């Protein structure tokens, strides 16, 4: 029996696979430019005073700060400007375990409730005060305009108490306007219902939401590139910006707001950096910079940093090109439908919040050993399931597994089965009342 090996992983949220390589090369170039400038001064090709040098360094620092944040946020702004705004639905999520030293393990109490025939799941504050056993009934107030914004009665009680106490504090208006008032408005426009505690999640997590939406009559399902430490409300609405030429890659309204906030902050910082050279007093302002503008040790250290980023960028460029060539086998390779014969999740090791997974597949008289990663010990890769493997016709030792299609199919099946269970539970609850 022939044994073959391959390694495959999926990078989510990067439209350009060369982003890391471009970033490293750009860092190397940006570090190298001032070094070349100082070397030209030392050789006498450039004559400049101490005051002028301070201003040049200040302007360069400001320009880099503004340039970097513009490069990072401009794609989001362009997509948002050309995009069609619509409302999607959070159908599920991908949890990413975050391990940090000396960090408290957060606990989410997940409450499920039904409103107008639709099922929602939400992490509730103060839900644990009603009990910690699955199935515990929890009285809720569901906001009619947006049923995803439900609160517990205990939450409202605590809000009233804190509002009364805050009258004696100097920052009462902030507490009232930003926390108490929105809660009271929702409570006044809410309907009473009963939810049930369905699960408790403990650990340090970030969540990446999987959304469903329709565009031009076609239904799409996508994972948002952004991640949040807040548990997503399953069944809740989400505002999306869809580029007509690329409807399968949405961005959320929150991403646009975050990009705008980041741009404003870093743009202001860039203006400040650029202004410092004109504000601060420089001794020997009018004297020319003479002699060694930078020691040879300084050139060596500074040059090493620049060279490091340039080399790293080129290495990433080469490895990314090889990875893309391998991933293209899904379109150019020979398809082999294989059966998963063995799955092993190594929960004792965690790499970037993911557990390594080793699996063995069998098809057309040969076995394939594959590697991937999962964010949960309940891996969707199951023994006996089928998965497609694409082999390079010119070199059969070079192959790739189509994990993306496998996970999409399994997730869809899970969503359908899950929805059926929730609807059946909701009907039984309504009939029992």
N, C-alpha and C positions, 0 to 999 in steps of 0.2 A: 504493500500500500504506500502510495506516495504522500508525503507530508509537506505542506507548503506553509509559509508564515507571512503575515502581513500586519501592519499597524495602521489604524485609521482613527481619526478623531474629527469632530465637527466643531468649527468655530462659528459661533452665532453672533450676529450683530455687526458684522463688518462687510460692507458692500465691496470694498476694495481689498483683496487679499494681500496686497503689497503695502498696506498701511504701515505696519511695523518697520519694514525695511526702509520705506521712504522716510519715516520719522527718524530713524537712526542715522541715515545718510545726511539728512538735513541738519541734525544736531552736530554731526562732525564738521559739516561745511560752515555752520554758524560759529562754531568754536574756532575754526581755522582762519576765518576772515580777519578777526582782530589780531591774531598772531602774525599774519602776513603784513598787516598794516604797521604794527610795531617794528617788525623786521625791516620794512622799507624806511621807517624813520631812522633806525639805527644805521642803515647803509647810506643815509643822506639823500635818498631819492625824494623824500618828503620832508619839508621843513614846517614845523608847527610849534606854537607856543604852548605852555602848560595850560593856560586858560582854554585855548582852542581844543586841546586834547581832552580836557575834562568835558567840554560841550559835546565833542564827537562821541565819546564813550556813553554819555548820558542819552543822546539822541539814538544811538545804536541800541541801547538797552530798551528804550521805549518802543522803538520800531519792532524789535524782536517780540516783545510782549504783545503788542497789538497784532503783529503778523501771525503769531502762533494761534491766538484765540480766534482770529478771523478765519484761518484755515480750518480750525476744528468746528466752528459753528456755521460757516457759510453754506456747506451742503444742506444742513437742516433748514436754514432760512430759504434757500432756493427751492427745496422740495415743498416747504410750507406755502411759499408764494404761488407755486404752480399747482398746488394740490387741491383736490376736492375734499371738502370737510363733510364727514359723515359720522354716524354713531355706530359703533360695533358693540360686541358683547364679550366679556371675559369668560371663556369657556373652561379654562383650567390653568394650571401654572406649572412651572419647572422650579423646584426648590434647589438652591445652591447652598450647601453647608459652608459656613464661614467659621473657621477655627482661629481664635485669637487668644493669646495668653491672658490669664487673670481676668477673663470676661465672664459676666453673669450669663447664664443660659436663660433666654427669653421663653416665655410660655404663651402660646396662643390658644384660646378657648373658642373652638369653631362651632358656631350655632347655625343650624339650618332652619329656614322658615319659608312659608308659602304665601305669596301675595298675588291675587288675581290669576290663579292657576300657574304661576311661575315660581320656580324654586330658586332660592338664594342661599349662599353660604357666606358667612362673615365672621371675622374674628371680633369678639365682643369684649369691651371693657366691662369689668365688674360682673362678668358672667359666672365666674367661679364662686361668687357669694351665694348662688342658688344651689350649688352642689357640683361635684366633679365626676359624677357617674354618667356614662353615655346614656342618652335618653331622658336626662333631667329636663323637665319643662321650665321654660324661661319666659316670663311675660315681656313682650316687646312693644315698642311704638314704631310703626313703619311710616316713613315720610311718603305721602301720596305722590308728590312730584317726582321723587327718585327713590323707589323702594329699596335700593341698595344701601341707602343711608338710614339704617334702623338703629335704635338705641334701646338699652334695657331701662326698666323703670328705676333701678338703683342708680344708673348713670344720671338720670334726671334729678333724683333726690340729692346726690352728691353735688350736682351743679347748682341747685338751689341753695344748699348750705354754704358752699364756697362763695356764692354771689353775696349772701348776707354778710359773711365774714369779711369779704373784700371791701365792704363799705368803710372799714376801719384801716385800710391799707392805702398808701399813697398812689399805688398803681392800679387802683380799682377800675378806672375806665378801660385799661388794656385787657384786663381779665374779662370784663363784661362784654366788650365789643367783639373780641376775637374768640371767646370760648363759650361764655354763658348765653349771649344773645342768639347766635346761630342755633344752639341747642334748644332754646325756648321756642324759636320760630318753627323748627321742625316738629317739636312736641305739639304745638297748637294745630298744625296741619297734618297730624298723623292719625293712623288707625291702629287700634289695639289688635294684637294677634299673639299667638303663642309659638315660640320656637323651641327647638330641642338641641341639647348639646350632643354633637355627633362625634367629635374627636378633640383630643388635646395634643398639640404639637409643641415639643420642647427642644430647644437648641438654638444655635446662632445661625440664622438663615437670611439669605436674600432671595427674593422671588422674581422670576421673569414670567410675565403674564402671556398666556396664549389666547389670542383673540380671534373671534369669528365675525365676519362682516360681508356685506354684499356690495358689489360694484358693477354697474352696468348689467344687472341681471345674473351675475355669476357670483357664487359664494366662495370666499377665501378663508383660509386659516393660516395664521402666522404667529410667530413668537416675536414679541417686542424686544429690540436690542437693549433697552434700558432695564435696569433692575432696581428693586426697591426693598427696603427692610420691612415695609408694611405688607401684611397678608392681603392678597387681592380678594375682592368680593366676587365669588363665583356666581355668574348670572347677572352681574351688574353691568351697566352701560359704560362705555369709554369713548371719548371723542378722538377720532383718528383723522390724519391728513394723508390722503391717497394721491400719489402722482399718477396721472392717467397713463403715462407711458410705462409705469412700473407699479401696477396695482398690488403686486404680491409683497411689496416692502413698505408697510405703513409706518408712520411715526405718530406718537401720541401727542396730545396737546401739552402734556407735562414736559415732554422732551423739548418742545418749542420754547416753553416758558423758561426751562433750565438753561437752554442755549442763550436766550436773550439775557437772562440774569448774569451768566458767566461772561458774556461779551461786554456788558456794561461795566462789571467789576474790573475785568482785566484791561479794558480800554482805558478806564480811569487810572488804573495803576500804570499803564504805559505812558499816559500823558504826564503823570507825576514823575516817572523816571526820566522822561525826556526833558522835563523842566528843571531838574535838580542842577544840571550843569550851568544853567543861567542864574540860579538862585544863590548857590553856595559860593563863598569867597575862596579863591585859590591864591596861595602865596606864589610869588614870582609869575604872576599872571601873564605879563608881557614878554617873558624870557623864552627863548627857543629851547625845546627839548633837545639836549645834546648828550652824546655818549651812549651808554647802553640804556635804551628805553626799557629793556627787560633783561635780567641776567640769563646766562646760558642755562642755568638750572631751571629758571622759570620757563624758558622756551621748551626745555625737555619735558617738564611736567605738563605744561599746557598742551604741547604737541601730542603727548601720550594720550590725553583725554580725547583730543580730536581724532587721532588715529584709531583709538578703540572703537568709537562710534561709527567711523567709516567702515572698519573691518566687520563689525557686527552687522551693519546694514547690508553689506555685500553678502555675508553668509546667509542672512535671512532671505535676501533676494534669490539666491541660488536654491535654497531649500524650498522656498515657496513655489518657484518655477517647477521643481521636481514634483511637489505635492499636487499642483494644478494638473500637470501632465498625467499623474496617476489618477486623479479624480475624473479626468476626461474619459477614462476607460468606461465609465457608466454609459457614455454615448458611443464610444468606438469599440469597446471590448466585446468578447463573446459571452453571452449570458448563460450562466449555469444556475439552475434553481437547486438550492441545497437545503438539507434538513439539519437543524441544530441538534447535535447529539450530546453536547456537554456545555454547561455554563458554570463559571466559577467567579463569584464576586469577592474580592479581597477587602473585607471591611476593616482590616487591621491597618491598612495603609490608605492615606488620603493625599491626593495631589491636586492642589488648587481647589479644594473643596469637593473633589470627585473621587469615587472609588474605582480602582482598576478592575476591568472585567476581561477575563480570558474565556473564549468559547471555541468549540470545535464544531465544524460543519462538514457534511458529507454529501457529495453529489458527483454523478458521472464517474464513479469508480475511484475517486480520490478524496482526501480529507484536507480541510483548510483550517489552520489555526489563526484566529483573529483576536485582536485586542481593541478595546474601546474603554469608555469610562461612563459611570452613571452617578447621578447626584443622590440616589437613594439605594438602600440595601434591597428594596423590592424592585429588582430590575425587570424591565419589560421584555428582555430577551429570555425566552422560555424554551426549555428542552422540548423537541418535537415540532416546533414552529419552523416555517420555511423562510429563507432569506435569499435574495438574489446576489450572486457574486459574478463580477465581470472580469474576464481574463484577457490579458493582452495576447492577441493572435500571434504576435512575433516573439513573445517571450512569456510562456505560461507561468513562470515563477513570479511574474508581475501581475497582481490582481488587486481588486478592491471590492469591498462589500457595500451594498446599497443600504446602509443603516437608516438614512433619511426616510426612504419610502417605507421601510419596516416600521419605524417608530410612528410615522404618520398614520399608517393603517391601524396599528395597535392602539394608538391614542383615540382614533375615531371610534373603534369598536368599544373601547372603554367608556367614552363619552355617551355612546348610544345606550349601552347596558346601564350605565349610571343614571342617565336621564329616565329610563324606564322604571328603575327602582324608586327614584325620588317621586315620580308621578304616581306610582302605585301607593307609596307611603302617604302622599298628600291626599289621594282619594280616600284611603282608609281613615285618615284623620277627619276629613270633612264628613264622611258618612257616620262616624261615631259621635259627632256633635249633635 
